[in-house]
Amino acid sequence: MTHYGVLVANGLGRAGVEVDVITCAEFQLHFLEPNVRVLPFRKSVDPRRSIRQKTWDMINYYYHLVIFLLLTDIKVFHFFYHRYYFIEGVIFNAIIKLRGKQLIYEVHNVWPHNKRGNKYIYLCQKFAYHICDVLVCHNKSSKKDLVDDFSISTDKIEVIPIGLLNHIPKSNLANIDAKRMLLPPECIDYPTLLFFGKISPYKGIEFLIQACQILYRKTKFFLIIAGDKSGAVTYWEKIKTLIEESLPETNYSLKPFYIPDEEMEIYFKAADVVIIPYLEIYQSFIHMQAFYFGKPVIATDIGSFREDIMEGKMGYIVPPNNPIALAKAIDTFVLEMLPNFAVISEFIQNEADRKFSWDESAKSYVSLYKFE
C-alpha cells in the first residue's frame, strides 16, 4: 500500500472504523492510528532482490492474500491499485464478489500512463471497473473517462479529492536555511523553482527547461530538478543534455535519485514555487506536497490541477506543451506573488487544510461502506 492508502486508512481510523492494511513488511508505518492493523503479506519491495527472490516473494504474497480473501469475515474490500491487471483486477476481484463482499476500487489512473487504447488493459480494466460496487476517483476528468471509455454508470462513481500528504516530517526549517543546503551561495536570493518527483517522459520536463531558457534572458532564478531517474534513464539523458545546452550550470541543480520522506522538507522549503509541467495525468500528489509546505504551484491544465489550484492565490494554470506560457506564468509569479510570499503561503496552507482534509474525505468513504 502507498502512503496515500495509509493516510486514507488513518482518516478512517479517526472516524472510528477498524481497518486492516495489506502492505509490505518494509513499509514505514510508525504513524498509524491505533485501530489500523497491518497485515504485511508482502515481504519486500527492494529492487535489488534477485529474480528468484522476487518470484518467491510474489508467490508468497499471493498465497497469503488468497487465503485471507477466502477465510476473512471482513465485509468491505477497498483496493488502491492493481499491480497485475489480470491477477488482481480480474481473479481477485471475482473471488471477492463470489464471497458476497462489497468491493470498492480507487481509480487513480483510468488508463495507466502511456497505455490508453491497449486492448489487454482495456479488457482487464473494464471487467475490474464493472464488477466493483463503487469506483472512487479524484476529479471530473477521471469520471468522464470512466463513463466515456468504459461505459460505467455515473451512479457507481464517487469523486473524492485526494488529501494532503501530511505524513511528511515538517520542522521549523526556514526557507533561507533550506536554500543554503541546496543552492550555491551566489544564488541564495534568486527565486527558486522546483520540479519534484519520479522522472518520466509524460511529465514534460523538457518544456520546463525551455521555459527557463526563455526566462534566463530577463529573470534571475535557480532551478532544482529532483526525482528518481531509474525508470527513465534514456529520457533523463536527453533532459540532462538539454539543460546543459540551455542554462549555465550555476543556475540549476540536478538530483536524479530517490528522495526519502525525511529529506523532502529541505527541497520544498527551499522552493519558492513548485512547477508541474505534465503532459498527461489524472491527478498528482506533488501539488498536495507543495500545499502542505505552503508553496504555490504552476501546473498544466490537465487532470485535477484546475479543480485543486485556486488561480492567482495558490498558483497558476498553463496549457501543456507550451514553454512560452509557462515562462510567462513563472515571471508573473516572481512579480506578483513572490513579494507577498508570507501572506500567500499562509493562505495556501489554511485553504489546503480546509479543502483537502483526510477527516473530511473519511466521512465520504464511510458513507460508501456497507458493513451489514
Summary of the structure (lengths in Angstrom):
residues: 372
radius of gyration: 21.6
end to end distance: 25.6
largest distance: 66.0
contacts: 1186
relative contact order: 0.12
helix: 49%
strand: 15%
